[in-house]
């Protein structure tokens, strides 16, 4: 095998294995944590987060509600209401977050403006915040690109 193609082959295999992970569920339900003010917050990892707001606009609630799930193995799964998105997530101190290697099932759905904006929010965010049952992802700690609300038992 040509040595120049070996890294490319490894990258393709890793990407394919990430894309094939679907429907992961955590073995335990997320544990709510109470902060110093007595407000219950959900953990980022292991919680199903339903999209409530995107680019400042409320998201209609419905059957194909977009969601985000982050797993302990540094992977994530999301659904934009049309297509499933998977990839890796990098978490760092200071509530830093980065979604990388995004792969999508790329289903053909009418009016995909929500889907494109959801993917853009994942690609562009660099920090997150959790207040009670609300997760916000933002860029440079400014107004949230997206807000989610926690739910249990989706997965």
N, CA, C and O atoms as a GROMACS GRO file, in nm:
protein
  620
    1UNK      N    1   0.085  -0.117   0.000
    1UNK     CA    2   0.000   0.000   0.000
    1UNK      C    3   0.089   0.123   0.000
    1UNK      O    4   0.190   0.129   0.070
    2UNK      N    5   0.051   0.218  -0.077
    2UNK     CA    6   0.125   0.343  -0.084
    2UNK      C    7   0.116   0.415   0.050
    2UNK      O    8   0.008   0.430   0.105
    3UNK      N    9   0.231   0.459   0.103
    3UNK     CA   10   0.235   0.523   0.234
    3UNK      C   11   0.154   0.652   0.238
    3UNK      O   12   0.108   0.691   0.345
    4UNK      N   13   0.138   0.716   0.127
    4UNK     CA   14   0.062   0.841   0.123
    4UNK      C   15  -0.087   0.817   0.147
    4UNK      O   16  -0.157   0.906   0.195
    5UNK      N   17  -0.136   0.698   0.113
    5UNK     CA   18  -0.278   0.668   0.128
    5UNK      C   19  -0.313   0.611   0.264
    5UNK      O   20  -0.431   0.608   0.298
    6UNK      N   21  -0.217   0.566   0.341
    6UNK     CA   22  -0.245   0.505   0.472
    6UNK      C   23  -0.318   0.600   0.566
    6UNK      O   24  -0.418   0.560   0.626
    7UNK      N   25  -0.272   0.727   0.583
    7UNK     CA   26  -0.346   0.817   0.673
    7UNK      C   27  -0.488   0.844   0.624
    7UNK      O   28  -0.580   0.855   0.705
    8UNK      N   29  -0.506   0.855   0.493
    8UNK     CA   30  -0.638   0.877   0.438
    8UNK      C   31  -0.729   0.758   0.467
    8UNK      O   32  -0.845   0.777   0.504
    9UNK      N   33  -0.678   0.638   0.451
    9UNK     CA   34  -0.756   0.518   0.478
    9UNK      C   35  -0.796   0.512   0.625
    9UNK      O   36  -0.910   0.478   0.657
   10UNK      N   37  -0.705   0.545   0.714
   10UNK     CA   38  -0.736   0.544   0.857
   10UNK      C   39  -0.846   0.646   0.887
   10UNK      O   40  -0.938   0.616   0.962
   11UNK      N   41  -0.837   0.765   0.830
   11UNK     CA   42  -0.938   0.868   0.851
   11UNK      C   43  -1.075   0.822   0.801
   11UNK      O   44  -1.176   0.846   0.868
   12UNK      N   45  -1.079   0.758   0.686
   12UNK     CA   46  -1.206   0.709   0.630
   12UNK      C   47  -1.266   0.603   0.721
   12UNK      O   48  -1.386   0.604   0.746
   13UNK      N   49  -1.184   0.512   0.771
   13UNK     CA   50  -1.233   0.405   0.859
   13UNK      C   51  -1.287   0.465   0.988
   13UNK      O   52  -1.394   0.424   1.035
   14UNK      N   53  -1.215   0.560   1.047
   14UNK     CA   54  -1.262   0.623   1.171
   14UNK      C   55  -1.391   0.699   1.149
   14UNK      O   56  -1.481   0.694   1.232
   15UNK      N   57  -1.402   0.770   1.037
   15UNK     CA   58  -1.523   0.844   1.007
   15UNK      C   59  -1.641   0.750   0.987
   15UNK      O   60  -1.751   0.777   1.035
   16UNK      N   61  -1.619   0.641   0.919
   16UNK     CA   62  -1.726   0.544   0.895
   16UNK      C   63  -1.772   0.480   1.025
   16UNK      O   64  -1.891   0.459   1.045
   17UNK      N   65  -1.678   0.449   1.114
   17UNK     CA   66  -1.718   0.387   1.240
   17UNK      C   67  -1.797   0.484   1.325
   17UNK      O   68  -1.888   0.442   1.397
   18UNK      N   69  -1.766   0.612   1.320
   18UNK     CA   70  -1.842   0.712   1.394
   18UNK      C   71  -1.982   0.726   1.335
   18UNK      O   72  -2.079   0.739   1.409
   19UNK      N   73  -1.993   0.723   1.204
   19UNK     CA   74  -2.122   0.739   1.137
   19UNK      C   75  -2.214   0.622   1.165
   19UNK      O   76  -2.336   0.639   1.165
   20UNK      N   77  -2.160   0.504   1.188
   20UNK     CA   78  -2.242   0.386   1.209
   20UNK      C   79  -2.298   0.377   1.349
   20UNK      O   80  -2.389   0.298   1.374
   21UNK      N   81  -2.247   0.455   1.441
   21UNK     CA   82  -2.300   0.453   1.577
   21UNK      C   83  -2.434   0.524   1.573
   21UNK      O   84  -2.440   0.643   1.540
   22UNK      N   85  -2.539   0.454   1.606
   22UNK     CA   86  -2.669   0.519   1.605
   22UNK      C   87  -2.751   0.469   1.722
   22UNK      O   88  -2.735   0.356   1.767
   23UNK      N   89  -2.838   0.555   1.768
   23UNK     CA   90  -2.928   0.516   1.875
   23UNK      C   91  -2.860   0.480   2.004
   23UNK      O   92  -2.912   0.398   2.079
   24UNK      N   93  -2.745   0.538   2.033
   24UNK     CA   94  -2.678   0.509   2.159
   24UNK      C   95  -2.768   0.551   2.272
   24UNK      O   96  -2.840   0.651   2.262
   25UNK      N   97  -2.764   0.478   2.377
   25UNK     CA   98  -2.831   0.524   2.497
   25UNK      C   99  -2.739   0.498   2.614
   25UNK      O  100  -2.664   0.400   2.616
   26UNK      N  101  -2.746   0.586   2.708
   26UNK     CA  102  -2.661   0.567   2.824
   26UNK      C  103  -2.729   0.466   2.915
   26UNK      O  104  -2.851   0.456   2.918
   27UNK      N  105  -2.648   0.392   2.990
   27UNK     CA  106  -2.704   0.288   3.076
   27UNK      C  107  -2.771   0.346   3.199
   27UNK      O  108  -2.855   0.281   3.260
   28UNK      N  109  -2.736   0.467   3.235
   28UNK     CA  110  -2.794   0.530   3.351
   28UNK      C  111  -2.862   0.658   3.310
   28UNK      O  112  -2.823   0.724   3.214
   29UNK      N  113  -2.966   0.694   3.385
   29UNK     CA  114  -3.032   0.821   3.360
   29UNK      C  115  -2.943   0.933   3.410
   29UNK      O  116  -2.868   0.914   3.506
   30UNK      N  117  -2.950   1.050   3.347
   30UNK     CA  118  -2.870   1.163   3.394
   30UNK      C  119  -2.903   1.196   3.539
   30UNK      O  120  -3.018   1.186   3.582
   31UNK      N  121  -2.803   1.234   3.612
   31UNK     CA  122  -2.821   1.269   3.752
   31UNK      C  123  -2.832   1.421   3.760
   31UNK      O  124  -2.742   1.494   3.718
   32UNK      N  125  -2.942   1.466   3.816
   32UNK     CA  126  -2.959   1.608   3.835
   32UNK      C  127  -2.866   1.652   3.948
   32UNK      O  128  -2.848   1.580   4.045
   33UNK      N  129  -2.808   1.771   3.934
   33UNK     CA  130  -2.719   1.824   4.036
   33UNK      C  131  -2.772   1.958   4.083
   33UNK      O  132  -2.816   2.041   4.003
   34UNK      N  133  -2.768   1.978   4.214
   34UNK     CA  134  -2.814   2.104   4.271
   34UNK      C  135  -2.695   2.195   4.292
   34UNK      O  136  -2.595   2.154   4.352
   35UNK      N  137  -2.704   2.318   4.243
   35UNK     CA  138  -2.593   2.411   4.261
   35UNK      C  139  -2.607   2.485   4.394
   35UNK      O  140  -2.698   2.455   4.472
   36UNK      N  141  -2.520   2.580   4.420
   36UNK     CA  142  -2.518   2.650   4.548
   36UNK      C  143  -2.645   2.729   4.574
   36UNK      O  144  -2.679   2.755   4.690
   37UNK      N  145  -2.716   2.767   4.471
   37UNK     CA  146  -2.839   2.842   4.488
   37UNK      C  147  -2.961   2.752   4.499
   37UNK      O  148  -3.074   2.801   4.508
   38UNK      N  149  -2.940   2.621   4.500
   38UNK     CA  150  -3.051   2.527   4.509
   38UNK      C  151  -3.120   2.501   4.377
   38UNK      O  152  -3.227   2.440   4.374
   39UNK      N  153  -3.061   2.546   4.267
   39UNK     CA  154  -3.119   2.523   4.134
   39UNK      C  155  -3.068   2.391   4.080
   39UNK      O  156  -2.947   2.366   4.080
   40UNK      N  157  -3.158   2.307   4.036
   40UNK     CA  158  -3.120   2.177   3.982
   40UNK      C  159  -3.072   2.195   3.839
   40UNK      O  160  -3.141   2.257   3.757
   41UNK      N  161  -2.954   2.142   3.807
   41UNK     CA  162  -2.900   2.146   3.671
   41UNK      C  163  -2.876   2.004   3.623
   41UNK      O  164  -2.842   1.916   3.701
   42UNK      N  165  -2.894   1.983   3.496
   42UNK     CA  166  -2.869   1.854   3.436
   42UNK      C  167  -2.726   1.851   3.381
   42UNK      O  168  -2.674   1.955   3.341
   43UNK      N  169  -2.663   1.734   3.380
   43UNK     CA  170  -2.528   1.725   3.325
   43UNK      C  171  -2.531   1.736   3.173
   43UNK      O  172  -2.628   1.694   3.108
   44UNK      N  173  -2.426   1.791   3.116
   44UNK     CA  174  -2.415   1.802   2.971
   44UNK      C  175  -2.414   1.663   2.907
   44UNK      O  176  -2.482   1.639   2.808
   45UNK      N  177  -2.335   1.573   2.965
   45UNK     CA  178  -2.318   1.438   2.910
   45UNK      C  179  -2.426   1.346   2.965
   45UNK      O  180  -2.452   1.344   3.085
   46UNK      N  181  -2.489   1.271   2.876
   46UNK     CA  182  -2.588   1.172   2.916
   46UNK      C  183  -2.730   1.224   2.924
   46UNK      O  184  -2.820   1.150   2.961
   47UNK      N  185  -2.752   1.348   2.890
   47UNK     CA  186  -2.885   1.408   2.890
   47UNK      C  187  -2.929   1.427   2.745
   47UNK      O  188  -2.848   1.462   2.659
   48UNK      N  189  -3.056   1.404   2.718
   48UNK     CA  190  -3.112   1.437   2.587
   48UNK      C  191  -3.158   1.582   2.594
   48UNK      O  192  -3.234   1.621   2.682
   49UNK      N  193  -3.110   1.661   2.499
   49UNK     CA  194  -3.141   1.803   2.493
   49UNK      C  195  -3.228   1.831   2.371
   49UNK      O  196  -3.183   1.812   2.258
   50UNK      N  197  -3.352   1.877   2.392
   50UNK     CA  198  -3.443   1.911   2.282
   50UNK      C  199  -3.425   2.057   2.243
   50UNK      O  200  -3.422   2.145   2.329
   51UNK      N  201  -3.413   2.083   2.114
   51UNK     CA  202  -3.394   2.218   2.064
   51UNK      C  203  -3.520   2.301   2.089
   51UNK      O  204  -3.631   2.260   2.052
   52UNK      N  205  -3.502   2.418   2.152
   52UNK     CA  206  -3.613   2.509   2.181
   52UNK      C  207  -3.604   2.639   2.103
   52UNK      O  208  -3.705   2.699   2.067
   53UNK      N  209  -3.480   2.683   2.077
   53UNK     CA  210  -3.458   2.812   2.011
   53UNK      C  211  -3.332   2.803   1.926
   53UNK      O  212  -3.232   2.744   1.966
   54UNK      N  213  -3.338   2.862   1.807
   54UNK     CA  214  -3.224   2.860   1.715
   54UNK      C  215  -3.210   2.999   1.653
   54UNK      O  216  -3.305   3.051   1.594
   55UNK      N  217  -3.094   3.059   1.668
   55UNK     CA  218  -3.070   3.195   1.617
   55UNK      C  219  -3.175   3.294   1.667
   55UNK      O  220  -3.216   3.384   1.594
   56UNK      N  221  -3.218   3.277   1.792
   56UNK     CA  222  -3.315   3.369   1.852
   56UNK      C  223  -3.459   3.341   1.817
   56UNK      O  224  -3.548   3.413   1.862
   57UNK      N  225  -3.486   3.238   1.736
   57UNK     CA  226  -3.623   3.204   1.695
   57UNK      C  227  -3.669   3.078   1.765
   57UNK      O  228  -3.595   2.979   1.772
   58UNK      N  229  -3.792   3.080   1.817
   58UNK     CA  230  -3.849   2.961   1.882
   58UNK      C  231  -3.868   2.851   1.780
   58UNK      O  232  -3.900   2.876   1.663
   59UNK      N  233  -3.848   2.728   1.825
   59UNK     CA  234  -3.865   2.611   1.739
   59UNK      C  235  -4.000   2.548   1.769
   59UNK      O  236  -4.029   2.519   1.885
   60UNK      N  237  -4.084   2.526   1.669
   60UNK     CA  238  -4.212   2.461   1.693
   60UNK      C  239  -4.192   2.321   1.749
   60UNK      O  240  -4.108   2.245   1.702
   61UNK      N  241  -4.271   2.288   1.850
   61UNK     CA  242  -4.263   2.155   1.910
   61UNK      C  243  -4.341   2.059   1.821
   61UNK      O  244  -4.448   2.093   1.769
   62UNK      N  245  -4.288   1.940   1.804
   62UNK     CA  246  -4.357   1.845   1.718
   62UNK      C  247  -4.296   1.708   1.725
   62UNK      O  248  -4.210   1.679   1.809
   63UNK      N  249  -4.342   1.624   1.635
   63UNK     CA  250  -4.300   1.484   1.632
   63UNK      C  251  -4.151   1.469   1.601
   63UNK      O  252  -4.085   1.385   1.663
   64UNK      N  253  -4.098   1.545   1.509
   64UNK     CA  254  -3.957   1.536   1.470
   64UNK      C  255  -3.875   1.646   1.535
   64UNK      O  256  -3.804   1.720   1.467
   65UNK      N  257  -3.886   1.656   1.667
   65UNK     CA  258  -3.817   1.761   1.742
   65UNK      C  259  -3.666   1.743   1.734
   65UNK      O  260  -3.615   1.637   1.770
   66UNK      N  261  -3.592   1.844   1.687
   66UNK     CA  262  -3.446   1.834   1.685
   66UNK      C  263  -3.391   1.816   1.826
   66UNK      O  264  -3.442   1.874   1.922
   67UNK      N  265  -3.285   1.736   1.838
   67UNK     CA  266  -3.226   1.712   1.969
   67UNK      C  267  -3.076   1.692   1.957
   67UNK      O  268  -3.020   1.678   1.848
   68UNK      N  269  -3.011   1.691   2.074
   68UNK     CA  270  -2.867   1.671   2.085
   68UNK      C  271  -2.840   1.581   2.205
   68UNK      O  272  -2.898   1.600   2.311
   69UNK      N  273  -2.752   1.483   2.187
   69UNK     CA  274  -2.707   1.396   2.296
   69UNK      C  275  -2.556   1.387   2.290
   69UNK      O  276  -2.499   1.364   2.183
   70UNK      N  277  -2.490   1.405   2.405
   70UNK     CA  278  -2.345   1.397   2.414
   70UNK      C  279  -2.311   1.278   2.503
   70UNK      O  280  -2.369   1.262   2.610
   71UNK      N  281  -2.217   1.196   2.458
   71UNK     CA  282  -2.183   1.072   2.528
   71UNK      C  283  -2.045   1.080   2.593
   71UNK      O  284  -1.962   1.163   2.557
   72UNK      N  285  -2.024   0.993   2.690
   72UNK     CA  286  -1.898   0.989   2.765
   72UNK      C  287  -1.777   0.958   2.679
   72UNK      O  288  -1.665   0.996   2.715
   73UNK      N  289  -1.795   0.892   2.566
   73UNK     CA  290  -1.682   0.855   2.480
   73UNK      C  291  -1.644   0.967   2.382
   73UNK      O  292  -1.578   0.941   2.281
   74UNK      N  293  -1.685   1.090   2.412
   74UNK     CA  294  -1.654   1.209   2.331
   74UNK      C  295  -1.717   1.206   2.193
   74UNK      O  296  -1.662   1.262   2.098
   75UNK      N  297  -1.831   1.141   2.181
   75UNK     CA  298  -1.908   1.144   2.057
   75UNK      C  299  -2.042   1.211   2.088
   75UNK      O  300  -2.080   1.229   2.204
   76UNK      N  301  -2.112   1.246   1.983
   76UNK     CA  302  -2.246   1.302   2.000
   76UNK      C  303  -2.336   1.251   1.889
   76UNK      O  304  -2.288   1.207   1.784
   77UNK      N  305  -2.464   1.259   1.913
   77UNK     CA  306  -2.565   1.231   1.812
   77UNK      C  307  -2.666   1.344   1.820
   77UNK      O  308  -2.698   1.393   1.928
   78UNK      N  309  -2.715   1.383   1.706
   78UNK     CA  310  -2.816   1.489   1.700
   78UNK      C  311  -2.911   1.456   1.587
   78UNK      O  312  -2.880   1.376   1.498
   79UNK      N  313  -3.025   1.518   1.592
   79UNK     CA  314  -3.121   1.507   1.483
   79UNK      C  315  -3.170   1.648   1.458
   79UNK      O  316  -3.213   1.717   1.551
   80UNK      N  317  -3.165   1.692   1.334
   80UNK     CA  318  -3.204   1.829   1.302
   80UNK      C  319  -3.351   1.840   1.261
   80UNK      O  320  -3.395   1.943   1.210
   81UNK      N  321  -3.427   1.732   1.284
   81UNK     CA  322  -3.566   1.730   1.244
   81UNK      C  323  -3.587   1.661   1.112
   81UNK      O  324  -3.700   1.633   1.073
   82UNK      N  325  -3.478   1.634   1.041
   82UNK     CA  326  -3.482   1.568   0.911
   82UNK      C  327  -3.374   1.461   0.902
   82UNK      O  328  -3.402   1.346   0.867
   83UNK      N  329  -3.252   1.499   0.933
   83UNK     CA  330  -3.137   1.409   0.919
   83UNK      C  331  -3.068   1.388   1.053
   83UNK      O  332  -3.073   1.474   1.142
   84UNK      N  333  -3.006   1.274   1.066
   84UNK     CA  334  -2.928   1.244   1.186
   84UNK      C  335  -2.785   1.293   1.165
   84UNK      O  336  -2.728   1.277   1.057
   85UNK      N  337  -2.727   1.352   1.270
   85UNK     CA  338  -2.591   1.404   1.266
   85UNK      C  339  -2.511   1.335   1.376
   85UNK      O  340  -2.558   1.324   1.490
   86UNK      N  341  -2.391   1.289   1.344
   86UNK     CA  342  -2.302   1.231   1.444
   86UNK      C  343  -2.165   1.294   1.428
   86UNK      O  344  -2.136   1.360   1.328
   87UNK      N  345  -2.082   1.273   1.528
   87UNK     CA  346  -1.946   1.325   1.522
   87UNK      C  347  -1.879   1.317   1.657
   87UNK      O  348  -1.924   1.244   1.745
   88UNK      N  349  -1.772   1.392   1.671
   88UNK     CA  350  -1.700   1.394   1.798
   88UNK      C  351  -1.721   1.530   1.863
   88UNK      O  352  -1.750   1.630   1.797
   89UNK      N  353  -1.705   1.531   1.994
   89UNK     CA  354  -1.719   1.655   2.070
   89UNK      C  355  -1.596   1.671   2.158
   89UNK      O  356  -1.550   1.575   2.221
   90UNK      N  357  -1.544   1.791   2.163
   90UNK     CA  358  -1.428   1.821   2.246
   90UNK      C  359  -1.474   1.917   2.355
   90UNK      O  360  -1.525   2.025   2.327
   91UNK      N  361  -1.454   1.876   2.480
   91UNK     CA  362  -1.489   1.958   2.595
   91UNK      C  363  -1.361   2.001   2.665
   91UNK      O  364  -1.268   1.922   2.678
   92UNK      N  365  -1.356   2.126   2.710
   92UNK     CA  366  -1.238   2.177   2.779
   92UNK      C  367  -1.282   2.268   2.893
   92UNK      O  368  -1.399   2.306   2.902
   93UNK      N  369  -1.187   2.303   2.978
   93UNK     CA  370  -1.216   2.391   3.091
   93UNK      C  371  -1.278   2.521   3.043
   93UNK      O  372  -1.258   2.564   2.930
   94UNK      N  373  -1.353   2.584   3.134
   94UNK     CA  374  -1.416   2.710   3.099
   94UNK      C  375  -1.540   2.691   3.013
   94UNK      O  376  -1.578   2.781   2.939
   95UNK      N  377  -1.603   2.573   3.022
   95UNK     CA  378  -1.722   2.540   2.943
   95UNK      C  379  -1.698   2.556   2.793
   95UNK      O  380  -1.786   2.599   2.719
   96UNK      N  381  -1.579   2.520   2.749
   96UNK     CA  382  -1.545   2.523   2.607
   96UNK      C  383  -1.599   2.395   2.542
   96UNK      O  384  -1.597   2.287   2.602
   97UNK      N  385  -1.647   2.408   2.420
   97UNK     CA  386  -1.703   2.294   2.348
   97UNK      C  387  -1.677   2.313   2.198
   97UNK      O  388  -1.680   2.424   2.147
   98UNK      N  389  -1.652   2.202   2.130
   98UNK     CA  390  -1.635   2.205   1.985
   98UNK      C  391  -1.690   2.074   1.928
   98UNK      O  392  -1.656   1.966   1.975
   99UNK      N  393  -1.775   2.086   1.828
   99UNK     CA  394  -1.828   1.969   1.758
   99UNK      C  395  -1.746   1.952   1.632
   99UNK      O  396  -1.734   2.045   1.551
  100UNK      N  397  -1.688   1.834   1.613
  100UNK     CA  398  -1.598   1.808   1.501
  100UNK      C  399  -1.644   1.685   1.423
  100UNK      O  400  -1.724   1.605   1.470
  101UNK      N  401  -1.591   1.672   1.303
  101UNK     CA  402  -1.615   1.554   1.217
  101UNK      C  403  -1.764   1.526   1.201
  101UNK      O  404  -1.806   1.410   1.211
  102UNK      N  405  -1.842   1.628   1.176
  102UNK     CA  406  -1.986   1.611   1.161
  102UNK      C  407  -2.018   1.529   1.036
  102UNK      O  408  -1.973   1.560   0.926
  103UNK      N  409  -2.096   1.426   1.057
  103UNK     CA  410  -2.146   1.342   0.947
  103UNK      C  411  -2.297   1.343   0.954
  103UNK      O  412  -2.355   1.336   1.063
  104UNK      N  413  -2.362   1.352   0.840
  104UNK     CA  414  -2.507   1.362   0.837
  104UNK      C  415  -2.564   1.257   0.743
  104UNK      O  416  -2.503   1.220   0.643
  105UNK      N  417  -2.685   1.209   0.778
  105UNK     CA  418  -2.753   1.114   0.690
  105UNK      C  419  -2.804   1.183   0.564
  105UNK      O  420  -2.840   1.116   0.467
  106UNK      N  421  -2.808   1.316   0.564
  106UNK     CA  422  -2.842   1.398   0.446
  106UNK      C  423  -2.973   1.356   0.380
  106UNK      O  424  -2.980   1.342   0.258
  107UNK      N  425  -3.077   1.336   0.459
  107UNK     CA  426  -3.208   1.305   0.404
  107UNK      C  427  -3.262   1.426   0.328
  107UNK      O  428  -3.234   1.540   0.364
  108UNK      N  429  -3.338   1.400   0.225
  108UNK     CA  430  -3.399   1.508   0.147
  108UNK      C  431  -3.531   1.546   0.212
  108UNK      O  432  -3.625   1.466   0.212
  109UNK      N  433  -3.538   1.665   0.265
  109UNK     CA  434  -3.659   1.713   0.331
  109UNK      C  435  -3.695   1.850   0.275
  109UNK      O  436  -3.606   1.928   0.240
  110UNK      N  437  -3.824   1.880   0.268
  110UNK     CA  438  -3.865   2.012   0.217
  110UNK      C  439  -3.826   2.122   0.316
  110UNK      O  440  -3.831   2.102   0.437
  111UNK      N  441  -3.788   2.237   0.264
  111UNK     CA  442  -3.759   2.354   0.346
  111UNK      C  443  -3.653   2.331   0.452
  111UNK      O  444  -3.683   2.335   0.571
  112UNK      N  445  -3.531   2.306   0.412
  112UNK     CA  446  -3.426   2.266   0.505
  112UNK      C  447  -3.353   2.383   0.571
  112UNK      O  448  -3.236   2.370   0.605
  113UNK      N  449  -3.419   2.496   0.589
  113UNK     CA  450  -3.351   2.610   0.653
  113UNK      C  451  -3.319   2.580   0.798
  113UNK      O  452  -3.212   2.618   0.846
  114UNK      N  453  -3.409   2.514   0.870
  114UNK     CA  454  -3.383   2.478   1.010
  114UNK      C  455  -3.263   2.384   1.018
  114UNK      O  456  -3.176   2.401   1.103
  115UNK      N  457  -3.259   2.286   0.930
  115UNK     CA  458  -3.151   2.188   0.932
  115UNK      C  459  -3.015   2.254   0.911
  115UNK      O  460  -2.919   2.223   0.981
  116UNK      N  461  -3.008   2.344   0.814
  116UNK     CA  462  -2.881   2.412   0.786
  116UNK      C  463  -2.839   2.501   0.903
  116UNK      O  464  -2.721   2.505   0.938
  117UNK      N  465  -2.933   2.571   0.964
  117UNK     CA  466  -2.902   2.659   1.077
  117UNK      C  467  -2.859   2.578   1.199
  117UNK      O  468  -2.771   2.621   1.273
  118UNK      N  469  -2.920   2.462   1.221
  118UNK     CA  470  -2.885   2.376   1.334
  118UNK      C  471  -2.741   2.326   1.318
  118UNK      O  472  -2.662   2.331   1.413
  119UNK      N  473  -2.709   2.280   1.201
  119UNK     CA  474  -2.572   2.232   1.175
  119UNK      C  475  -2.471   2.347   1.191
  119UNK      O  476  -2.363   2.328   1.247
  120UNK      N  477  -2.505   2.465   1.141
  120UNK     CA  478  -2.418   2.581   1.154
  120UNK      C  479  -2.393   2.616   1.301
  120UNK      O  480  -2.281   2.650   1.339
  121UNK      N  481  -2.497   2.607   1.383
  121UNK     CA  482  -2.483   2.635   1.526
  121UNK      C  483  -2.385   2.537   1.590
  121UNK      O  484  -2.301   2.577   1.671
  122UNK      N  485  -2.395   2.408   1.555
  122UNK     CA  486  -2.302   2.309   1.609
  122UNK      C  487  -2.159   2.337   1.562
  122UNK      O  488  -2.065   2.328   1.641
  123UNK      N  489  -2.144   2.372   1.437
  123UNK     CA  490  -2.010   2.396   1.381
  123UNK      C  491  -1.945   2.524   1.436
  123UNK      O  492  -1.823   2.531   1.448
  124UNK      N  493  -2.026   2.624   1.470
  124UNK     CA  494  -1.973   2.754   1.507
  124UNK      C  495  -1.962   2.781   1.657
  124UNK      O  496  -1.894   2.875   1.697
  125UNK      N  497  -2.028   2.700   1.740
  125UNK     CA  498  -2.024   2.729   1.883
  125UNK      C  499  -1.886   2.696   1.941
  125UNK      O  500  -1.814   2.611   1.889
  126UNK      N  501  -1.852   2.766   2.049
  126UNK     CA  502  -1.725   2.736   2.116
  126UNK      C  503  -1.739   2.732   2.268
  126UNK      O  504  -1.644   2.695   2.338
  127UNK      N  505  -1.854   2.770   2.321
  127UNK     CA  506  -1.879   2.760   2.465
  127UNK      C  507  -2.023   2.714   2.487
  127UNK      O  508  -2.107   2.721   2.397
  128UNK      N  509  -2.048   2.666   2.609
  128UNK     CA  510  -2.183   2.627   2.646
  128UNK      C  511  -2.211   2.673   2.788
  128UNK      O  512  -2.119   2.702   2.865
  129UNK      N  513  -2.339   2.680   2.822
  129UNK     CA  514  -2.379   2.709   2.959
  129UNK      C  515  -2.504   2.628   2.990
  129UNK      O  516  -2.588   2.605   2.903
  130UNK      N  517  -2.515   2.585   3.115
  130UNK     CA  518  -2.633   2.512   3.160
  130UNK      C  519  -2.690   2.588   3.279
  130UNK      O  520  -2.620   2.612   3.377
  131UNK      N  521  -2.816   2.625   3.269
  131UNK     CA  522  -2.887   2.689   3.379
  131UNK      C  523  -3.014   2.611   3.402
  131UNK      O  524  -3.108   2.617   3.322
  132UNK      N  525  -3.017   2.536   3.512
  132UNK     CA  526  -3.131   2.450   3.539
  132UNK      C  527  -3.142   2.344   3.433
  132UNK      O  528  -3.051   2.263   3.415
  133UNK      N  529  -3.254   2.343   3.361
  133UNK     CA  530  -3.275   2.242   3.257
  133UNK      C  531  -3.250   2.298   3.117
  133UNK      O  532  -3.290   2.237   3.018
  134UNK      N  533  -3.183   2.414   3.108
  134UNK     CA  534  -3.159   2.477   2.979
  134UNK      C  535  -3.011   2.478   2.944
  134UNK      O  536  -2.927   2.521   3.023
  135UNK      N  537  -2.980   2.428   2.825
  135UNK     CA  538  -2.844   2.430   2.770
  135UNK      C  539  -2.840   2.536   2.661
  135UNK      O  540  -2.925   2.540   2.573
  136UNK      N  541  -2.740   2.622   2.668
  136UNK     CA  542  -2.717   2.719   2.561
  136UNK      C  543  -2.581   2.693   2.500
  136UNK      O  544  -2.483   2.671   2.571
  137UNK      N  545  -2.573   2.695   2.367
  137UNK     CA  546  -2.443   2.689   2.300
  137UNK      C  547  -2.424   2.823   2.231
  137UNK      O  548  -2.515   2.874   2.165
  138UNK      N  549  -2.305   2.878   2.245
  138UNK     CA  550  -2.280   3.010   2.190
  138UNK      C  551  -2.140   3.021   2.136
  138UNK      O  552  -2.057   2.932   2.153
  139UNK      N  553  -2.116   3.132   2.071
  139UNK     CA  554  -1.983   3.165   2.018
  139UNK      C  555  -1.932   3.285   2.097
  139UNK      O  556  -2.001   3.387   2.107
  140UNK      N  557  -1.813   3.272   2.153
  140UNK     CA  558  -1.749   3.380   2.229
  140UNK      C  559  -1.836   3.430   2.345
  140UNK      O  560  -1.834   3.548   2.378
  141UNK      N  561  -1.910   3.339   2.405
  141UNK     CA  562  -1.995   3.369   2.522
  141UNK      C  563  -2.094   3.483   2.496
  141UNK      O  564  -2.130   3.557   2.587
  142UNK      N  565  -2.137   3.496   2.371
  142UNK     CA  566  -2.236   3.597   2.334
  142UNK      C  567  -2.375   3.533   2.340
  142UNK      O  568  -2.393   3.428   2.403
  143UNK      N  569  -2.471   3.594   2.276
  143UNK     CA  570  -2.606   3.540   2.273
  143UNK      C  571  -2.603   3.397   2.218
  143UNK      O  572  -2.528   3.368   2.125
  144UNK      N  573  -2.684   3.308   2.276
  144UNK     CA  574  -2.682   3.168   2.231
  144UNK      C  575  -2.716   3.152   2.083
  144UNK      O  576  -2.807   3.217   2.031
  145UNK      N  577  -2.641   3.064   2.018
  145UNK     CA  578  -2.676   3.023   1.882
  145UNK      C  579  -2.797   2.931   1.888
  145UNK      O  580  -2.881   2.931   1.798
  146UNK      N  581  -2.805   2.852   1.996
  146UNK     CA  582  -2.916   2.759   2.015
  146UNK      C  583  -2.939   2.737   2.164
  146UNK      O  584  -2.846   2.742   2.244
  147UNK      N  585  -3.066   2.712   2.199
  147UNK     CA  586  -3.102   2.676   2.337
  147UNK      C  587  -3.177   2.544   2.331
  147UNK      O  588  -3.258   2.520   2.242
  148UNK      N  589  -3.148   2.461   2.429
  148UNK     CA  590  -3.209   2.329   2.440
  148UNK      C  591  -3.269   2.315   2.579
  148UNK      O  592  -3.227   2.384   2.672
  149UNK      N  593  -3.365   2.226   2.594
  149UNK     CA  594  -3.419   2.192   2.724
  149UNK      C  595  -3.398   2.043   2.747
  149UNK      O  596  -3.411   1.963   2.655
  150UNK      N  597  -3.365   2.007   2.871
  150UNK     CA  598  -3.334   1.867   2.900
  150UNK      C  599  -3.461   1.784   2.913
  150UNK      O  600  -3.564   1.832   2.960
  151UNK      N  601  -3.449   1.660   2.870
  151UNK     CA  602  -3.554   1.560   2.891
  151UNK      C  603  -3.486   1.432   2.932
  151UNK      O  604  -3.369   1.410   2.900
  152UNK      N  605  -3.559   1.347   3.000
  152UNK     CA  606  -3.504   1.217   3.036
  152UNK      C  607  -3.584   1.110   2.965
  152UNK      O  608  -3.703   1.126   2.937
  153UNK      N  609  -3.517   1.001   2.937
  153UNK     CA  610  -3.584   0.883   2.885
  153UNK      C  611  -3.611   0.884   2.736
  153UNK      O  612  -3.685   0.798   2.688
  154UNK      N  613  -3.554   0.978   2.660
  154UNK     CA  614  -3.574   0.976   2.514
  154UNK      C  615  -3.504   0.858   2.452
  154UNK      O  616  -3.554   0.795   2.359
  155UNK      N  617  -3.385   0.828   2.506
  155UNK     CA  618  -3.300   0.743   2.439
  155UNK      C  619  -3.287   0.606   2.439
  155UNK      O  620  -3.202   0.552   2.369
   0.00000   0.00000   0.00000
